[in-house]
Amino acid sequence: MNKGGGMKKMKYVLVTGGVVSGLGKGVTASSIGVLLKACGLRVTSIKIDPYLNTDAGTMSPFEHGEVYVLDDGGEVDLDLGNYERFLDIKLTRDNNITTGKIYQAVIDKERRGDYLGKTVQVVPHITDAIQEWIERVAMIPVDGQPGPADVCVIELGGTIGDIESMPFTEALGQFSYRVGAGNFCLIHVSLVPVLSAVGEQKSKPTQHSVRGLRSLGLTPNILACRSTLALEENVKQKLSQFCHVPAENIITLYDVPNIWHLPSLLRDQKAHGAILGALNLLGFVNVAREPNLKEWTSRAESCDMLLEPVRIAIVGKYTGLSDSYLSLLKALLHASVSLRKKLVVDWVPASDIEDETAKENPDAYKAAWKLLQGADGVLVPGGFGDRGVEGKILAAKYARENRIPFLGICLGMQIAVIEFARSILGLQDANSTEFDPDTTSPCVIFMPEGSKTHFGGTMRLGSRRTYFQVMDCKSAKLYGNRGFVDERHRHRYEVNPDMVSTLEDAGLSFTGKDETGQRMEIVELPNHPYYIGTQFHPEFKSRPGKPSALFLGLIAAACGQLDSLLHAHKIPNGMAKKVSLYQNGNATKFAKIPADGIYSNCNGVHA
């Protein structure tokens, strides 16, 4: 990367947001990473979350979306999932910076006496700690290659002007000055609304946002404007004039059929040229001026063209907010696109299919059961707490008895075991000690895992190895007949090892276990078309071109393709080959396609 063989200097791209939250900064930052990677650069990512929690582990999914789990057990913001999926990298818990982590680190240093009696203040101590953290983490290789990446994409969460993000904006202003103009590029994502009464794109909110940004010591190189349609030329000129940004560096992030189109959208507006120019990378060998996005474009376009639906019912607790199950949705999408099916998600609130709801709200009960019974496959995700557990058990029972493809994850696996014990073994009070500490048939018990750090406490977190006990089973075949797999975990309770032999004698097969043989990792019903439960979370390692094996199995079983998939004994190459977008010479378009290609029954809101 270095022209004259000298020391390579890290380049930084900062993505900030203005006007309103929820503009899609995370997906924009991920797409910028894809674009730079397609230019031949190695990319890493950092997400800054200005909240005081040290990590996302204790936050309700309703509050902040799903908790994304990394290989090292870090419980982080869901945007890190976007980075990992888009860039196919493995991040660390330190790639997610929070106010809590920074203040904790500074206070720990103060208690040790590292500041030599000085008064500890936001400037310089907090701001220095932020800059040091960024520089340290940016050097960690995340793509499996030795040595640091070429570019670090940093996303600052929240909106410019938020009180809680002030120390970070101050630190980043100092940081941009310290690393130098040619090593720092600021992309400001802002909203250009259209007032329905006038039908005119309004630039004033973005002007105010950029003014606020400049007052905080940060100068944008590129404006990425969110709008329903492409920016009109006069609006672009006005923004250029008032925000002091060249017109060619003003990009519109207008609505696209699915988020996989974003890297191409950025490329078509020459965003890569603007970024490479700001980072002084245009003259370097090995840096392509035209990014290679063939595979991305092919995948995005083929996703739009899918016609044949596959309906998956997600029976969960947090169905009111799709971000609570973001990685699950993405894993289902990766698998369905790979098998050329249009994913339709049916959200089934677990508590709505319980007998109690039949009495209190019969309409909701009927609607929930109608969705469940109309699905091609059933997925029961993980979760904590006892609300909706009996509904999840009923969903597992329905799928088992009616031979509907079923995938249970974490708690979803545990309820499948409980349901089997109740229905087949006749243990009417079979339960988890999490929900009934006094049960006489404890199928699931508290099995804490000692941790060398205090992260996660007693929880079993991060990547752990699962060894296959039986090779002639669906899960082993889907994983390519390997002897073991490494998947990510997040739980405290596990199947009671004392009950395993009884359950297996009755027909349940624990096909995957940990190295001790005491922790049950994968359970299957051999005589069922597809009935699999996993204690781990396979969704966290699914990638657009490399779908998770067990999600691929679920979708294949739901649309009658499982036998051919298993017969191949390997996972197909997903979207590696270019997909033909035309059938019999005619391309078929949908009138309205949701933003990420997932169709949902949830009042027209895409999943």
C-alpha positions as CSV (number, residue, x, y, z in Angstrom):
1,M,0.0,0.0,0.0
2,N,2.9,2.3,0.7
3,K,4.4,4.0,-2.4
4,G,8.0,4.1,-1.4
5,G,8.1,1.2,1.0
6,G,7.9,3.4,4.0
7,M,5.9,2.9,7.2
8,K,2.2,2.5,6.3
9,K,-0.1,4.8,8.2
10,M,-3.6,3.9,9.2
11,K,-6.4,5.8,7.4
12,Y,-9.7,6.6,9.2
13,V,-13.2,7.2,7.8
14,L,-15.6,8.6,10.3
15,V,-19.4,8.3,9.7
16,T,-21.6,10.7,11.7
17,G,-25.4,11.4,11.6
18,G,-27.5,14.5,11.7
19,V,-31.0,15.8,11.9
20,V,-32.7,12.6,13.1
21,S,-31.6,9.1,14.4
22,G,-32.3,5.9,12.4
23,L,-31.0,7.2,9.1
24,G,-29.1,4.0,8.5
25,K,-25.6,5.1,9.5
26,G,-24.6,1.5,10.3
27,V,-25.6,0.1,6.9
28,T,-24.0,3.2,5.3
29,A,-20.7,2.6,7.2
30,S,-20.8,-1.1,6.2
31,S,-21.4,-0.3,2.6
32,I,-18.5,2.2,2.6
33,G,-16.4,-0.7,4.0
34,V,-17.6,-3.0,1.1
35,L,-16.7,-0.3,-1.4
36,L,-13.2,0.3,0.0
37,K,-12.7,-3.5,0.2
38,A,-13.7,-3.8,-3.5
39,C,-11.0,-1.2,-4.3
40,G,-8.4,-3.7,-2.8
41,L,-8.1,-2.2,0.7
42,R,-8.3,-4.1,3.9
43,V,-10.9,-2.7,6.2
44,T,-11.7,-2.8,9.9
45,S,-14.6,-1.1,11.8
46,I,-15.3,0.5,15.1
47,K,-18.8,1.5,16.5
48,I,-19.0,4.2,19.1
49,D,-22.1,4.0,21.3
50,P,-22.4,7.1,23.6
51,Y,-24.6,5.4,26.2
52,L,-23.3,4.7,29.7
53,N,-23.8,0.9,29.7
54,T,-20.4,-0.8,29.3
55,D,-22.0,-3.1,26.7
56,A,-25.3,-4.1,25.2
57,G,-25.7,-7.2,27.2
58,T,-28.1,-5.9,29.8
59,M,-30.3,-3.9,27.5
60,S,-33.8,-5.1,26.4
61,P,-34.1,-5.9,22.7
62,F,-37.1,-3.5,22.7
63,E,-34.8,-0.7,23.9
64,H,-31.9,-1.2,21.5
65,G,-32.6,-4.1,19.1
66,E,-30.8,-7.4,19.4
67,V,-27.6,-8.1,21.4
68,Y,-25.0,-9.2,18.8
69,V,-22.4,-11.7,20.1
70,L,-18.9,-11.9,18.9
71,D,-16.4,-14.7,18.9
72,D,-14.7,-13.4,22.0
73,G,-18.0,-13.2,23.9
74,G,-18.5,-9.5,23.5
75,E,-22.1,-8.5,23.7
76,V,-22.3,-5.5,21.4
77,D,-24.5,-3.2,19.3
78,L,-26.3,-4.8,16.3
79,D,-24.4,-2.5,13.9
80,L,-21.3,-4.7,14.5
81,G,-23.4,-7.5,13.0
82,N,-23.8,-5.4,9.9
83,Y,-20.1,-4.8,9.7
84,E,-19.3,-8.5,10.1
85,R,-21.9,-9.6,7.5
86,F,-21.0,-7.0,4.9
87,L,-17.3,-7.2,5.3
88,D,-16.9,-10.9,6.2
89,I,-14.7,-10.1,9.2
90,K,-14.5,-11.1,12.9
91,L,-14.5,-8.2,15.3
92,T,-13.6,-8.0,19.0
93,R,-15.5,-6.6,21.9
94,D,-13.1,-3.6,21.9
95,N,-14.4,-2.7,18.4
96,N,-17.5,-1.4,20.2
97,I,-16.6,1.6,22.3
98,T,-19.2,2.9,24.9
99,T,-19.1,5.8,27.3
100,G,-19.3,3.2,30.1
101,K,-16.1,1.5,28.8
102,I,-14.2,4.7,28.5
103,Y,-15.1,6.1,31.9
104,Q,-14.5,2.8,33.5
105,A,-11.0,2.6,32.0
106,V,-10.2,6.2,33.1
107,I,-11.5,5.7,36.6
108,D,-9.5,2.4,36.9
109,K,-6.3,4.4,35.9
110,E,-7.1,7.1,38.4
111,R,-7.6,4.6,41.2
112,R,-4.2,3.0,40.3
113,G,-2.6,6.4,40.5
114,D,-1.6,6.5,36.9
115,Y,-2.5,10.2,36.6
116,L,0.1,11.1,39.3
117,G,-2.3,13.2,41.4
118,K,-3.6,15.3,38.5
119,T,-7.3,16.5,38.4
120,V,-9.0,14.0,36.1
121,Q,-11.2,15.8,33.6
122,V,-13.2,15.1,30.4
123,V,-10.5,17.1,28.5
124,P,-7.8,15.8,28.2
125,H,-8.2,12.5,30.1
126,I,-11.5,11.2,28.6
127,T,-10.8,12.5,25.2
128,D,-7.2,11.1,25.2
129,A,-8.6,7.7,26.3
130,I,-11.0,7.7,23.4
131,Q,-8.3,8.5,20.9
132,E,-5.9,5.9,22.4
133,W,-8.7,3.3,22.3
134,I,-9.4,4.0,18.6
135,E,-5.7,3.8,17.6
136,R,-5.2,0.6,19.5
137,V,-8.3,-1.2,18.2
138,A,-7.8,-0.1,14.6
139,M,-4.5,-2.1,14.6
140,I,-6.2,-5.4,15.5
141,P,-6.4,-7.6,12.3
142,V,-10.0,-8.8,11.8
143,D,-9.9,-10.4,8.3
144,G,-7.7,-13.4,9.1
145,Q,-4.6,-11.9,7.5
146,P,-1.5,-10.8,9.5
147,G,-0.9,-7.2,10.3
148,P,-3.3,-4.2,10.6
149,A,-5.9,-3.2,8.0
150,D,-5.5,-0.2,5.7
151,V,-8.6,1.7,6.6
152,C,-10.7,1.9,9.8
153,V,-14.3,2.9,9.4
154,I,-15.6,4.5,12.6
155,E,-19.3,5.1,13.2
156,L,-20.4,7.5,15.8
157,G,-23.8,6.5,17.2
158,G,-26.6,9.0,17.9
159,T,-27.0,12.4,16.3
160,I,-24.6,15.3,16.2
161,G,-25.5,17.7,19.1
162,D,-26.5,15.0,21.6
163,I,-25.2,15.8,25.1
164,E,-24.0,12.3,25.6
165,S,-21.8,12.2,22.5
166,M,-20.0,15.5,23.3
167,P,-16.8,13.9,24.7
168,F,-16.6,11.8,21.5
169,T,-17.1,14.6,19.1
170,E,-14.4,16.6,20.9
171,A,-12.0,13.6,20.9
172,L,-12.7,13.0,17.2
173,G,-12.1,16.6,16.4
174,Q,-8.7,16.4,18.1
175,F,-8.1,13.1,16.5
176,S,-8.7,14.4,12.9
177,Y,-6.2,17.2,13.6
178,R,-3.6,14.8,15.1
179,V,-3.6,12.1,12.3
180,G,-3.7,14.8,9.6
181,A,-6.0,15.7,6.8
182,G,-4.8,13.1,4.4
183,N,-5.5,10.3,6.8
184,F,-9.0,11.3,7.9
185,C,-12.3,11.4,6.0
186,L,-15.5,12.5,7.5
187,I,-18.8,11.4,6.0
188,H,-21.9,13.1,7.4
189,V,-25.2,11.2,6.9
190,S,-28.1,13.7,7.1
191,L,-31.8,13.9,6.1
192,V,-33.2,15.9,3.3
193,P,-36.9,15.7,3.9
194,V,-39.7,16.4,1.4
195,L,-42.6,18.4,2.6
196,S,-45.7,16.8,1.2
197,A,-47.6,20.0,0.9
198,V,-44.9,21.6,-1.3
199,G,-43.2,18.5,-2.7
200,E,-39.8,20.2,-2.4
201,Q,-36.6,18.8,-1.0
202,K,-35.6,20.9,1.9
203,S,-31.8,21.5,2.6
204,K,-32.1,23.6,5.7
205,P,-32.0,20.7,8.3
206,T,-28.7,19.5,6.7
207,Q,-27.3,23.0,6.7
208,H,-28.0,23.4,10.4
209,S,-26.6,19.9,11.1
210,V,-23.3,20.7,9.3
211,R,-23.1,24.0,11.1
212,G,-23.3,22.2,14.4
213,L,-20.7,19.7,13.2
214,R,-18.3,22.5,12.3
215,S,-18.8,24.2,15.7
216,L,-17.7,21.0,17.3
217,G,-14.4,21.0,15.4
218,L,-15.3,18.5,12.7
219,T,-15.4,19.3,9.0
220,P,-17.2,17.0,6.6
221,N,-15.5,15.8,3.4
222,I,-18.6,14.1,2.1
223,L,-22.3,14.6,2.6
224,A,-24.5,11.5,2.3
225,C,-28.1,12.7,2.1
226,R,-31.0,10.4,2.9
227,S,-34.0,11.1,0.8
228,T,-36.8,9.2,-0.9
229,L,-35.5,10.2,-4.3
230,A,-32.2,11.4,-5.8
231,L,-31.2,14.9,-4.9
232,E,-32.2,17.6,-7.4
233,E,-29.3,19.5,-8.8
234,N,-30.4,22.9,-7.3
235,V,-30.6,21.3,-3.8
236,K,-27.1,19.8,-4.3
237,Q,-25.7,23.2,-5.3
238,K,-27.4,24.9,-2.4
239,L,-25.9,22.3,0.0
240,S,-22.5,22.7,-1.6
241,Q,-22.6,26.5,-1.2
242,F,-23.8,26.6,2.4
243,C,-22.0,23.5,3.8
244,H,-18.7,24.1,2.0
245,V,-18.6,20.7,0.5
246,P,-17.9,20.2,-3.3
247,A,-21.0,19.2,-5.2
248,E,-19.4,16.0,-6.5
249,N,-18.9,15.0,-2.8
250,I,-22.6,15.2,-2.1
251,I,-24.2,11.8,-2.4
252,T,-27.9,10.8,-2.2
253,L,-28.8,7.7,-0.3
254,Y,-32.2,7.3,-1.8
255,D,-34.6,4.4,-1.2
256,V,-33.5,1.2,-2.8
257,P,-35.3,-2.2,-3.0
258,N,-32.9,-3.9,-0.6
259,I,-29.8,-2.8,1.4
260,W,-27.4,-4.9,-0.7
261,H,-27.9,-2.2,-3.4
262,L,-26.1,0.4,-1.2
263,P,-22.5,-0.3,-2.2
264,S,-23.5,0.0,-5.9
265,L,-25.4,3.2,-5.2
266,L,-22.3,4.7,-3.5
267,R,-20.1,3.5,-6.4
268,D,-22.3,4.9,-9.1
269,Q,-22.0,8.4,-7.4
270,K,-18.2,8.0,-7.2
271,A,-18.2,8.0,-3.4
272,H,-15.0,5.8,-3.5
273,G,-13.2,8.5,-5.5
274,A,-14.1,11.1,-3.0
275,I,-13.0,8.9,-0.1
276,L,-9.8,7.8,-1.7
277,G,-9.0,11.4,-2.6
278,A,-9.6,12.6,1.0
279,L,-7.3,9.8,2.2
280,N,-4.6,10.5,-0.3
281,L,-4.9,6.9,-1.7
282,L,-5.6,7.7,-5.4
283,G,-1.9,7.4,-6.4
284,F,-1.2,4.2,-4.7
285,V,-0.6,0.9,-6.5
286,N,-2.9,-1.9,-5.4
287,V,-5.8,0.5,-5.0
288,A,-8.3,0.1,-7.8
289,R,-10.0,3.2,-9.0
290,E,-13.0,1.1,-10.0
291,P,-14.3,-1.2,-7.3
292,N,-15.3,-4.8,-8.3
293,L,-18.8,-5.2,-7.0
294,K,-20.0,-7.9,-9.5
295,E,-21.0,-10.4,-6.8
296,W,-22.7,-7.8,-4.7
297,T,-24.7,-6.4,-7.6
298,S,-25.7,-9.9,-8.8
299,R,-26.9,-10.8,-5.3
300,A,-28.8,-7.5,-4.8
301,E,-30.6,-7.7,-8.2
302,S,-31.4,-11.4,-7.9
303,C,-33.0,-10.7,-4.5
304,D,-35.4,-8.3,-6.1
305,M,-36.4,-10.8,-8.7
306,L,-37.4,-13.7,-6.5
307,L,-41.0,-14.8,-7.0
308,E,-41.6,-18.1,-5.3
309,P,-42.3,-17.5,-1.6
310,V,-41.2,-19.5,1.4
311,R,-43.1,-18.7,4.6
312,I,-41.3,-18.9,8.0
313,A,-43.2,-18.3,11.2
314,I,-41.0,-16.8,13.9
315,V,-42.6,-17.6,17.3
316,G,-41.0,-15.2,19.7
317,K,-41.3,-12.7,22.5
318,Y,-40.1,-9.5,20.9
319,T,-42.1,-9.7,17.6
320,G,-43.2,-6.1,17.9
321,L,-39.7,-4.9,16.9
322,S,-38.0,-6.7,14.0
323,D,-34.5,-5.4,15.1
324,S,-34.8,-7.7,18.1
325,Y,-34.2,-10.6,15.7
326,L,-32.1,-8.8,13.1
327,S,-29.4,-11.5,12.7
328,L,-32.1,-14.2,12.5
329,L,-33.8,-12.3,9.7
330,K,-30.5,-11.8,7.9
331,A,-29.6,-15.6,8.2
332,L,-33.1,-16.5,6.9
333,L,-32.6,-14.1,4.0
334,H,-29.1,-15.3,3.1
335,A,-30.5,-18.9,3.0
336,S,-33.6,-18.1,1.0
337,V,-31.8,-16.0,-1.6
338,S,-29.2,-18.8,-2.0
339,L,-32.1,-21.2,-2.7
340,R,-33.8,-18.7,-5.0
341,K,-36.9,-18.2,-2.8
342,K,-38.6,-15.0,-1.6
343,L,-38.6,-14.9,2.1
344,V,-41.9,-14.1,3.8
345,V,-41.7,-13.8,7.6
346,D,-44.9,-14.4,9.7
347,W,-44.5,-12.8,13.1
348,V,-46.3,-14.9,15.8
349,P,-46.2,-13.5,19.3
350,A,-45.6,-16.6,21.5
351,S,-48.1,-15.6,24.1
352,D,-50.9,-15.2,21.5
353,I,-51.0,-19.0,20.8
354,E,-51.4,-19.9,24.6
355,D,-54.7,-21.1,26.0
356,E,-54.9,-18.0,28.2
357,T,-55.1,-15.8,25.2
358,A,-57.9,-18.0,23.7
359,K,-60.1,-16.8,26.7
360,E,-58.9,-13.2,27.0
361,N,-58.5,-12.3,23.3
362,P,-59.9,-15.0,21.0
363,D,-59.3,-12.9,17.8
364,A,-55.5,-12.6,18.5
365,Y,-55.4,-16.3,19.4
366,K,-57.1,-17.3,16.1
367,A,-54.9,-14.9,14.0
368,A,-51.7,-16.2,15.6
369,W,-52.7,-19.9,15.0
370,K,-53.7,-19.1,11.5
371,L,-50.2,-17.7,10.8
372,L,-48.5,-20.6,12.4
373,Q,-50.6,-23.2,10.5
374,G,-50.0,-21.4,7.2
375,A,-46.2,-21.4,7.5
376,D,-43.8,-23.7,5.6
377,G,-41.3,-23.7,8.5
378,V,-41.2,-22.7,12.2
379,L,-38.4,-20.9,13.9
380,V,-38.3,-20.5,17.7
381,P,-35.5,-18.1,18.7
382,G,-33.7,-17.5,21.9
383,G,-34.9,-15.3,24.8
384,F,-34.9,-14.7,28.5
385,G,-37.7,-14.8,31.0
386,D,-40.9,-16.9,31.2
387,R,-43.3,-14.8,29.1
388,G,-44.5,-16.7,26.1
389,V,-42.6,-19.9,27.0
390,E,-45.8,-22.1,26.9
391,G,-46.6,-20.6,23.5
392,K,-43.2,-21.6,22.2
393,I,-43.7,-25.1,23.6
394,L,-47.1,-25.3,21.7
395,A,-45.3,-24.2,18.5
396,A,-42.7,-26.9,18.9
397,K,-45.4,-29.5,19.6
398,Y,-47.3,-28.3,16.5
399,A,-44.2,-28.6,14.3
400,R,-43.2,-32.0,15.7
401,E,-46.7,-33.6,15.4
402,N,-47.4,-32.1,11.9
403,R,-43.9,-32.8,10.5
404,I,-43.4,-29.1,9.8
405,P,-39.7,-28.1,9.4
406,F,-38.5,-26.6,12.8
407,L,-35.4,-24.9,14.0
408,G,-35.1,-24.0,17.7
409,I,-32.3,-21.7,18.8
410,C,-31.0,-21.5,22.4
411,L,-34.3,-21.3,24.4
412,G,-35.9,-22.7,21.2
413,M,-33.9,-25.9,21.6
414,Q,-34.7,-26.1,25.3
415,I,-38.4,-25.8,24.8
416,A,-38.3,-28.5,22.2
417,V,-36.7,-30.8,24.7
418,I,-39.3,-29.8,27.4
419,E,-42.1,-30.4,24.9
420,F,-40.7,-33.9,24.0
421,A,-40.4,-34.8,27.7
422,R,-44.0,-33.8,28.4
423,S,-45.6,-35.3,25.3
424,I,-43.5,-38.5,24.7
425,L,-42.2,-39.3,28.2
426,G,-45.4,-38.2,29.9
427,L,-43.6,-36.0,32.3
428,Q,-46.3,-33.4,32.7
429,D,-44.4,-31.0,34.8
430,A,-41.2,-31.2,32.7
431,N,-39.7,-27.7,32.6
432,S,-36.6,-25.6,32.9
433,T,-35.5,-24.6,36.4
434,E,-35.4,-21.0,35.0
435,F,-39.2,-21.0,34.9
436,D,-40.1,-23.6,37.6
437,P,-37.3,-24.0,40.2
438,D,-39.4,-26.7,41.9
439,T,-40.1,-29.0,38.9
440,T,-39.7,-32.7,39.6
441,S,-38.6,-33.2,36.0
442,P,-35.9,-30.6,35.4
443,C,-35.1,-31.0,31.7
444,V,-33.1,-27.8,31.6
445,I,-30.9,-26.6,34.4
446,F,-28.6,-23.8,35.4
447,M,-25.1,-24.7,34.1
448,P,-22.9,-21.6,34.7
449,E,-19.6,-21.3,32.9
450,G,-16.7,-19.8,34.9
451,S,-15.2,-16.7,33.1
452,K,-11.7,-15.4,33.4
453,T,-13.0,-11.9,33.1
454,H,-16.2,-10.3,34.6
455,F,-17.8,-9.8,31.1
456,G,-21.1,-11.7,31.0
457,G,-20.7,-13.0,34.6
458,T,-21.8,-16.7,34.6
459,M,-23.1,-16.7,31.1
460,R,-21.6,-19.0,28.4
461,L,-20.6,-16.5,25.9
462,G,-18.8,-16.4,22.5
463,S,-17.3,-19.1,20.3
464,R,-17.3,-22.6,21.6
465,R,-16.7,-25.9,19.8
466,T,-19.4,-28.5,19.2
467,Y,-18.4,-32.1,18.4
468,F,-20.7,-34.3,16.3
469,Q,-21.6,-37.5,18.0
470,V,-23.4,-39.0,15.0
471,M,-22.2,-38.3,11.4
472,D,-25.3,-39.8,9.7
473,C,-27.5,-36.9,10.8
474,K,-28.9,-33.8,9.0
475,S,-26.9,-31.3,11.0
476,A,-23.5,-33.0,10.4
477,K,-24.3,-33.3,6.7
478,L,-25.4,-29.6,6.4
479,Y,-22.1,-28.6,8.0
480,G,-20.2,-30.6,5.3
481,N,-19.5,-33.7,7.4
482,R,-17.0,-32.0,9.6
483,G,-16.1,-33.5,12.9
484,F,-16.8,-30.3,14.8
485,V,-18.0,-26.7,14.3
486,D,-17.3,-23.5,16.1
487,E,-20.4,-21.4,16.9
488,R,-21.3,-18.5,19.2
489,H,-23.2,-18.9,22.5
490,R,-25.2,-16.7,24.8
491,H,-27.0,-18.6,27.6
492,R,-26.9,-19.8,31.2
493,Y,-29.3,-22.8,31.2
494,E,-28.7,-26.1,29.4
495,V,-30.2,-29.5,28.9
496,N,-29.9,-31.5,32.1
497,P,-27.2,-34.2,31.3
498,D,-28.9,-36.6,33.8
499,M,-32.0,-36.8,31.6
500,V,-30.1,-37.2,28.2
501,S,-30.1,-41.0,28.2
502,T,-33.8,-41.2,29.0
503,L,-34.6,-38.7,26.2
504,E,-32.4,-40.5,23.7
505,D,-34.0,-43.8,24.5
506,A,-37.4,-42.3,23.7
507,G,-36.2,-41.2,20.2
508,L,-34.5,-37.8,20.7
509,S,-30.9,-37.6,19.3
510,F,-28.3,-35.3,20.8
511,T,-26.1,-35.2,17.7
512,G,-23.7,-32.4,18.9
513,K,-22.0,-32.0,22.3
514,D,-19.2,-30.0,23.8
515,E,-15.7,-31.6,24.5
516,T,-16.8,-32.8,27.9
517,G,-20.0,-34.5,26.6
518,Q,-21.9,-32.8,29.4
519,R,-23.3,-29.9,27.4
520,M,-25.9,-30.7,24.7
521,E,-25.3,-28.5,21.7
522,I,-27.5,-29.9,18.9
523,V,-30.7,-32.0,19.2
524,E,-32.5,-33.7,16.3
525,L,-35.6,-35.9,15.7
526,P,-34.2,-38.5,13.2
527,N,-37.6,-39.6,12.0
528,H,-38.8,-36.0,11.3
529,P,-38.4,-34.1,7.9
530,Y,-36.4,-31.4,9.7
531,Y,-36.6,-30.9,13.5
532,I,-33.3,-29.4,14.9
533,G,-32.5,-27.4,18.0
534,T,-29.2,-25.8,18.8
535,Q,-27.9,-24.4,22.1
536,F,-25.7,-22.0,20.1
537,H,-26.7,-19.1,17.8
538,P,-25.8,-20.0,14.2
539,E,-27.3,-16.8,12.9
540,F,-24.4,-14.7,14.1
541,K,-22.0,-16.3,11.6
542,S,-24.3,-16.3,8.6
543,R,-23.0,-14.1,5.7
544,P,-24.8,-13.0,2.4
545,G,-22.7,-15.2,0.2
546,K,-22.2,-18.0,2.8
547,P,-25.5,-18.8,4.5
548,S,-25.6,-20.6,7.9
549,A,-25.8,-24.3,7.4
550,L,-28.8,-24.9,9.7
551,F,-30.8,-21.9,8.3
552,L,-30.1,-23.2,4.8
553,G,-31.4,-26.6,6.0
554,L,-34.6,-25.0,7.4
555,I,-35.4,-23.1,4.2
556,A,-34.5,-26.1,2.0
557,A,-36.8,-28.3,4.1
558,A,-39.6,-25.7,4.0
559,C,-39.6,-25.7,0.2
560,G,-38.9,-29.4,-0.4
561,Q,-35.2,-29.1,-1.4
562,L,-33.6,-30.7,1.7
563,D,-33.0,-34.2,0.2
564,S,-31.0,-32.8,-2.7
565,L,-29.1,-30.5,-0.4
566,L,-28.2,-33.4,2.0
567,H,-27.4,-35.6,-1.0
568,A,-24.7,-33.1,-2.1
569,H,-23.2,-33.4,1.4
570,K,-22.1,-29.8,1.1
571,I,-23.5,-26.3,1.2
572,P,-24.0,-24.8,-2.2
573,N,-21.9,-21.8,-3.1
574,G,-24.7,-19.5,-2.4
575,M,-24.4,-16.5,-4.6
576,A,-20.9,-17.0,-5.9
577,K,-22.0,-17.6,-9.4
578,K,-23.9,-14.9,-11.2
579,V,-27.6,-15.5,-11.1
580,S,-29.6,-15.1,-14.2
581,L,-32.0,-12.3,-13.6
582,Y,-34.3,-13.1,-16.5
583,Q,-36.6,-16.0,-17.0
584,N,-37.6,-16.7,-20.6
585,G,-36.3,-13.3,-21.5
586,N,-38.6,-11.4,-19.2
587,A,-37.6,-9.7,-16.0
588,T,-40.4,-9.5,-13.4
589,K,-40.5,-6.6,-11.0
590,F,-42.5,-6.1,-7.8
591,A,-44.5,-2.9,-7.5
592,K,-43.1,-2.3,-4.0
593,I,-40.2,-4.1,-2.4
594,P,-39.4,-3.8,1.3
595,A,-36.0,-2.2,2.2
596,D,-34.1,-5.4,2.8
597,G,-36.0,-7.9,0.6
598,I,-37.9,-9.6,3.5
599,Y,-41.7,-9.6,3.3
600,S,-43.7,-9.6,6.5
601,N,-47.3,-9.8,7.6
602,C,-46.7,-7.2,10.3
603,N,-49.1,-4.4,9.1
604,G,-47.1,-3.8,6.0
605,V,-43.9,-3.1,8.0
606,H,-41.0,-5.0,6.5
607,A,-39.0,-7.3,8.7
